Amino acid sequence: MRGSRAARFALVLAVMLGLPLQSGADPGERTSTLADQRGVNLTIYNGSIALVHDRRHVSLAKDENRIAWRDVSANMDPTTAILEDTSAPGAVRVLEQNFDFDVLKPQAILDKYVGRDVTVVHEHEVAGRPLREKAKLLADNDGIVLQYANRVETALDGHIEFPSIPSDLRDRPTLVLDLQSDTAADADLDLGYLTGGLAWHADYVGVVSPDDSHMDLNGLVTLSNTSGTSFNDAHLQLVAGNVNVPPPSGPVLKLMARATASSLQPQFVQENYFEYHLYTLQRTTTIGNNQTKQVALLSARNVPIEKTLELRGTDQNYYYGPMGDLGAKLKIGVYETFTNKDGDLGIPLPGGIVRLYKNDAAGTSLFLGADRIDHTPRNEDVRLHLGDSFDVTANKKQTNFLSDKCTYQSSYEIVVKNAKTDPATVLVVEPIPGVWTITQENLPHQKTSSATATWTVAAPAGGSAKLEYTAVVKDC
């Protein structure tokens, strides 16, 4: 059904059903709900994959049992499910399992009844037509098609009654387990499975000091749950690293909501785990379905930072031919760098977005910029590109070019202009191809890599500074 008529029909259908939600269940099966739950452990990985351990107390009869394990994730991969009896290991064995994720809803009932008889209850009386009529539901694609005893209609002026709920529809995702038990006993069962619909990432907020020399850094973990079920009082663990997981065979839902939170006290303990890093929350937490929440990861004070202004070349082609002007008022990038060591840092930082702020003269924090970082081991530098300088720009041009077979000689002039009331130092970073040599320059360069030359250009307040150099490139 589509459009407003479809919405009205679905609403009437849902209200008029009046059928018990569990009528689709096997009469011989036992139902396990969250009321039976004795504990739940969540291990969430990068990439929207999580390992769930759902522990429940279940009464079992001797020999065969059918347990409808309700409130599992709608995104679970049933091929990964493992059931263990923690009270008597080996006493319970899985014979068969079925994941019923086709959830009870009006459209699903319509789909199941295509080709079957239903009762149509008309809203208005029509001469020669009873108010209640039997009809066969022929189709429900972009509208319904009903075959009565003497006609076929595509319109509905009332609602449909169904004799029962189809046996393979349930009101929520359910894993049906056929178990063999050695004895009749109460058992503590642990159901473990991989699922989508649970994700986490790190967010960092830094407040930069007035002199730009250090910052206070807070890290938050953002958790998102669109799995179709809630996890109450869960023991939470997060794994940072690239874990290879084939796509699940079950349905996968898209996720990602956003939330903000104030700084809290860190509550995670970090440890090395295989080739990854494991973060364990030191208390339980509840993650509701369709919920995003944040939990404090770290808080570090007075972290030394270094701001640099950089003019970074992006094209090596102008070393191979005559180019002339290479740009006016070129943007000068603003970068902040800090080292993940010492004090309250020095732990592996999960990848995420770092947002920096700085207070103005009135003490109001203003946004400076943000950048995404990858997973960063301890003692490694974190480099953030925050934006471009407003007052510091550059003009760049090629002043001379000569070539002879595979040797290219070119000269350049870069003028850095500084409209600030303070001096500005700019790093000019040039990618140079082939085997290269700087044969002439008015400022000394550093060979910062095999294909990079870097100059430091100091421009006075309200003035400018010029860099001139000649490069010889051999490419054969």
GINOR-V249453 format. One record per residue. N is the residue number from 1. RES is the residue in three letters. SS is DSSP state (H for helix, E for strand, - for the rest). D_CENTER is the distance of its C-alpha to the mean C-alpha in Angstrom with 2 decimals. Layout:
BEGIN
N:RES:SS:D_CENTER, N:RES:SS:D_CENTER
END
This chain:
BEGIN
1:MET:-:32.49, 2:ARG:-:31.39, 3:GLY:H:32.08, 4:SER:H:33.77, 5:ARG:H:36.18, 6:ALA:H:33.38, 7:ALA:H:31.76, 8:ARG:H:35.22, 9:PHE:H:35.96, 10:ALA:H:32.77, 11:LEU:H:33.55, 12:VAL:H:37.17, 13:LEU:H:36.29, 14:ALA:H:33.98, 15:VAL:H:36.61, 16:MET:H:39.59, 17:LEU:H:38.37, 18:GLY:-:39.37, 19:LEU:-:38.64, 20:PRO:-:37.45, 21:LEU:H:33.81, 22:GLN:H:34.72, 23:SER:H:37.51, 24:GLY:H:35.59, 25:ALA:-:35.54, 26:ASP:-:38.10, 27:PRO:-:40.97, 28:GLY:-:41.05, 29:GLU:-:37.46, 30:ARG:E:36.36, 31:THR:E:33.27, 32:SER:E:30.95, 33:THR:-:28.83, 34:LEU:H:26.80, 35:ALA:H:30.26, 36:ASP:H:30.94, 37:GLN:E:27.89, 38:ARG:E:28.98, 39:GLY:E:25.72, 40:VAL:E:22.09, 41:ASN:E:20.04, 42:LEU:E:16.26, 43:THR:E:14.94, 44:ILE:E:11.15, 45:TYR:E:10.19, 46:ASN:-:7.72, 47:GLY:-:6.64, 48:SER:-:6.15, 49:ILE:E:9.85, 50:ALA:E:12.13, 51:LEU:E:15.90, 52:VAL:E:17.82, 53:HIS:E:21.45, 54:ASP:E:23.18, 55:ARG:E:26.76, 56:ARG:E:29.41, 57:HIS:E:33.19, 58:VAL:E:34.77, 59:SER:E:38.46, 60:LEU:E:39.54, 61:ALA:-:42.86, 62:LYS:-:44.66, 63:ASP:E:43.86, 64:GLU:E:41.43, 65:ASN:E:38.83, 66:ARG:E:36.26, 67:ILE:E:33.38, 68:ALA:E:30.94, 69:TRP:E:27.89, 70:ARG:E:26.24, 71:ASP:-:22.92, 72:VAL:-:20.85, 73:SER:-:17.32, 74:ALA:-:17.65, 75:ASN:-:15.11, 76:MET:E:17.11, 77:ASP:-:18.59, 78:PRO:H:22.22, 79:THR:H:23.40, 80:THR:H:21.79, 81:ALA:-:23.51, 82:ILE:E:26.02, 83:LEU:E:28.51, 84:GLU:E:30.59, 85:ASP:E:33.51, 86:THR:-:33.26, 87:SER:-:36.61, 88:ALA:-:38.62, 89:PRO:-:36.84, 90:GLY:-:37.98, 91:ALA:-:39.63, 92:VAL:E:37.08, 93:ARG:E:36.05, 94:VAL:E:33.82, 95:LEU:E:35.95, 96:GLU:E:33.50, 97:GLN:E:30.18, 98:ASN:E:28.88, 99:PHE:E:25.49, 100:ASP:E:26.30, 101:PHE:-:23.20, 102:ASP:-:25.39, 103:VAL:E:25.28, 104:LEU:-:28.39, 105:LYS:-:28.46, 106:PRO:H:31.25, 107:GLN:H:30.05, 108:ALA:H:29.57, 109:ILE:H:33.14, 110:LEU:H:34.47, 111:ASP:H:32.94, 112:LYS:H:34.58, 113:TYR:-:37.92, 114:VAL:-:38.38, 115:GLY:-:41.85, 116:ARG:-:42.90, 117:ASP:E:45.21, 118:VAL:E:44.12, 119:THR:E:46.05, 120:VAL:E:45.80, 121:VAL:E:46.95, 122:HIS:E:48.15, 123:GLU:-:47.93, 124:HIS:-:51.21, 125:GLU:-:54.56, 126:VAL:E:55.96, 127:ALA:-:59.53, 128:GLY:-:59.82, 129:ARG:E:56.24, 130:PRO:-:55.36, 131:LEU:-:52.59, 132:ARG:E:50.99, 133:GLU:E:50.79, 134:LYS:E:49.58, 135:ALA:E:47.50, 136:LYS:E:45.47, 137:LEU:E:41.88, 138:LEU:E:41.89, 139:ALA:E:38.50, 140:ASP:-:35.55, 141:ASN:-:33.87, 142:ASP:-:33.75, 143:GLY:-:36.40, 144:ILE:-:38.59, 145:VAL:E:41.84, 146:LEU:E:44.40, 147:GLN:E:47.64, 148:TYR:-:50.42, 149:ALA:-:53.86, 150:ASN:-:55.32, 151:ARG:-:52.51, 152:VAL:E:48.90, 153:GLU:E:46.76, 154:THR:-:43.33, 155:ALA:-:43.41, 156:LEU:-:43.00, 157:ASP:-:44.97, 158:GLY:E:44.00, 159:HIS:E:41.74, 160:ILE:E:41.48, 161:GLU:E:42.31, 162:PHE:-:41.16, 163:PRO:-:43.23, 164:SER:-:40.30, 165:ILE:-:36.59, 166:PRO:-:35.88, 167:SER:-:35.61, 168:ASP:-:32.24, 169:LEU:-:30.49, 170:ARG:E:29.08, 171:ASP:-:27.82, 172:ARG:-:24.56, 173:PRO:-:22.94, 174:THR:E:25.52, 175:LEU:E:26.19, 176:VAL:E:29.96, 177:LEU:E:31.46, 178:ASP:E:35.05, 179:LEU:E:36.19, 180:GLN:E:39.43, 181:SER:E:40.58, 182:ASP:-:43.62, 183:THR:-:44.69, 184:ALA:-:44.35, 185:ALA:E:42.32, 186:ASP:E:39.45, 187:ALA:E:36.60, 188:ASP:E:33.43, 189:LEU:E:30.89, 190:ASP:E:27.49, 191:LEU:E:25.14, 192:GLY:E:22.35, 193:TYR:E:19.76, 194:LEU:E:16.43, 195:THR:E:14.03, 196:GLY:-:10.85, 197:GLY:-:9.45, 198:LEU:E:8.51, 199:ALA:E:5.48, 200:TRP:E:6.13, 201:HIS:E:6.49, 202:ALA:E:9.93, 203:ASP:E:11.73, 204:TYR:E:15.39, 205:VAL:E:18.33, 206:GLY:E:21.66, 207:VAL:E:25.04, 208:VAL:E:27.47, 209:SER:-:31.14, 210:PRO:-:33.87, 211:ASP:-:35.14, 212:ASP:-:31.74, 213:SER:-:32.61, 214:HIS:E:30.04, 215:MET:E:27.14, 216:ASP:E:25.75, 217:LEU:E:22.14, 218:ASN:E:19.90, 219:GLY:E:16.58, 220:LEU:E:14.26, 221:VAL:E:11.52, 222:THR:E:9.15, 223:LEU:E:8.79, 224:SER:E:7.79, 225:ASN:E:10.28, 226:THR:-:11.17, 227:SER:-:13.15, 228:GLY:-:16.47, 229:THR:-:17.98, 230:SER:-:18.14, 231:PHE:E:18.43, 232:ASN:E:21.36, 233:ASP:E:22.39, 234:ALA:E:20.00, 235:HIS:E:20.39, 236:LEU:E:16.98, 237:GLN:E:16.18, 238:LEU:E:13.23, 239:VAL:E:13.57, 240:ALA:E:12.79, 241:GLY:-:13.74, 242:ASN:-:13.44, 243:VAL:-:14.55, 244:ASN:-:15.99, 245:VAL:-:15.42, 246:PRO:-:17.08, 247:PRO:-:15.50, 248:PRO:-:16.50, 249:SER:-:19.65, 250:GLY:-:18.86, 251:PRO:-:17.11, 252:VAL:-:13.36, 253:LEU:-:11.85, 254:LYS:-:9.22, 255:LEU:-:6.98, 256:MET:-:5.62, 257:ALA:-:8.60, 258:ARG:-:9.85, 259:ALA:-:12.65, 260:THR:-:15.22, 261:ALA:-:17.48, 262:SER:-:20.58, 263:SER:-:21.23, 264:LEU:-:21.92, 265:GLN:-:23.57, 266:PRO:-:21.52, 267:GLN:-:21.31, 268:PHE:E:19.72, 269:VAL:E:21.96, 270:GLN:E:20.87, 271:GLU:E:22.56, 272:ASN:E:22.70, 273:TYR:E:21.65, 274:PHE:-:22.76, 275:GLU:-:21.22, 276:TYR:E:18.15, 277:HIS:E:17.93, 278:LEU:E:17.73, 279:TYR:E:17.24, 280:THR:E:19.12, 281:LEU:E:19.32, 282:GLN:E:23.07, 283:ARG:E:23.24, 284:THR:E:21.96, 285:THR:E:19.51, 286:THR:E:18.93, 287:ILE:E:15.57, 288:GLY:-:16.71, 289:ASN:-:15.55, 290:ASN:-:13.65, 291:GLN:E:13.27, 292:THR:E:11.12, 293:LYS:E:12.99, 294:GLN:E:13.43, 295:VAL:E:15.68, 296:ALA:E:17.66, 297:LEU:E:17.14, 298:LEU:E:20.03, 299:SER:E:22.74, 300:ALA:E:24.92, 301:ARG:E:27.99, 302:ASN:E:30.02, 303:VAL:E:27.84, 304:PRO:E:29.94, 305:ILE:-:28.46, 306:GLU:E:30.11, 307:LYS:E:29.90, 308:THR:E:30.99, 309:LEU:E:31.86, 310:GLU:E:31.52, 311:LEU:E:32.89, 312:ARG:E:31.17, 313:GLY:-:32.79, 314:THR:-:30.69, 315:ASP:-:33.46, 316:GLN:-:36.07, 317:ASN:H:38.16, 318:TYR:H:40.46, 319:TYR:H:41.99, 320:TYR:-:43.42, 321:GLY:-:45.24, 322:PRO:-:46.73, 323:MET:-:44.13, 324:GLY:-:45.77, 325:ASP:E:43.54, 326:LEU:E:39.94, 327:GLY:E:38.68, 328:ALA:E:39.68, 329:LYS:E:37.69, 330:LEU:E:34.94, 331:LYS:E:31.83, 332:ILE:E:31.71, 333:GLY:E:28.23, 334:VAL:E:27.55, 335:TYR:E:25.87, 336:GLU:E:25.42, 337:THR:E:25.47, 338:PHE:E:25.49, 339:THR:E:25.91, 340:ASN:-:23.87, 341:LYS:-:27.02, 342:ASP:-:29.54, 343:GLY:-:29.54, 344:ASP:-:26.41, 345:LEU:-:24.27, 346:GLY:-:24.95, 347:ILE:-:22.06, 348:PRO:-:19.34, 349:LEU:E:16.63, 350:PRO:-:12.99, 351:GLY:-:11.34, 352:GLY:E:10.05, 353:ILE:E:11.93, 354:VAL:E:15.57, 355:ARG:E:17.49, 356:LEU:E:21.26, 357:TYR:E:23.93, 358:LYS:E:27.72, 359:ASN:E:30.46, 360:ASP:-:33.10, 361:ALA:-:36.81, 362:ALA:-:36.56, 363:GLY:-:33.85, 364:THR:-:31.04, 365:SER:E:27.70, 366:LEU:E:26.58, 367:PHE:E:23.40, 368:LEU:E:24.10, 369:GLY:E:20.97, 370:ALA:E:17.61, 371:ASP:E:16.22, 372:ARG:E:13.27, 373:ILE:E:14.42, 374:ASP:-:13.90, 375:HIS:-:14.64, 376:THR:E:18.14, 377:PRO:-:20.97, 378:ARG:-:23.69, 379:ASN:-:26.45, 380:GLU:-:24.44, 381:ASP:E:24.37, 382:VAL:E:21.41, 383:ARG:E:22.18, 384:LEU:E:20.79, 385:HIS:E:21.86, 386:LEU:E:22.32, 387:GLY:E:24.33, 388:ASP:E:27.96, 389:SER:E:31.24, 390:PHE:E:33.22, 391:ASP:E:36.65, 392:VAL:E:36.57, 393:THR:E:36.79, 394:ALA:E:38.51, 395:ASN:E:40.83, 396:LYS:E:41.02, 397:LYS:E:43.62, 398:GLN:E:45.31, 399:THR:E:48.98, 400:ASN:E:50.44, 401:PHE:E:49.75, 402:LEU:E:51.93, 403:SER:E:51.35, 404:ASP:E:53.50, 405:LYS:-:52.28, 406:CYS:-:49.06, 407:THR:E:49.49, 408:TYR:E:47.99, 409:GLN:E:48.97, 410:SER:E:47.27, 411:SER:E:47.56, 412:TYR:E:45.18, 413:GLU:E:45.40, 414:ILE:E:42.46, 415:VAL:E:43.31, 416:VAL:E:40.96, 417:LYS:E:41.69, 418:ASN:E:40.99, 419:ALA:-:41.51, 420:LYS:-:40.55, 421:THR:-:43.20, 422:ASP:-:42.07, 423:PRO:-:42.22, 424:ALA:E:39.10, 425:THR:E:38.36, 426:VAL:E:36.41, 427:LEU:E:35.29, 428:VAL:E:36.13, 429:VAL:E:34.15, 430:GLU:E:35.59, 431:PRO:E:34.49, 432:ILE:-:37.80, 433:PRO:-:38.21, 434:GLY:-:40.71, 435:VAL:E:43.18, 436:TRP:E:43.72, 437:THR:E:46.04, 438:ILE:E:46.37, 439:THR:E:50.12, 440:GLN:E:50.47, 441:GLU:E:48.51, 442:ASN:-:49.41, 443:LEU:-:46.59, 444:PRO:-:45.64, 445:HIS:E:42.45, 446:GLN:E:40.35, 447:LYS:E:39.22, 448:THR:E:35.63, 449:SER:E:34.82, 450:SER:-:36.80, 451:ALA:-:35.73, 452:THR:E:35.33, 453:ALA:E:37.93, 454:THR:E:37.21, 455:TRP:E:39.67, 456:THR:E:39.74, 457:VAL:E:41.22, 458:ALA:E:42.44, 459:ALA:E:43.12, 460:PRO:-:45.38, 461:ALA:-:44.68, 462:GLY:-:45.47, 463:GLY:-:46.41, 464:SER:E:45.29, 465:ALA:E:45.40, 466:LYS:E:45.96, 467:LEU:E:44.77, 468:GLU:E:46.92, 469:TYR:E:46.59, 470:THR:E:47.71, 471:ALA:E:45.82, 472:VAL:E:47.39, 473:VAL:E:45.12, 474:LYS:E:46.40, 475:ASP:-:44.51, 476:CYS:-:46.80
END
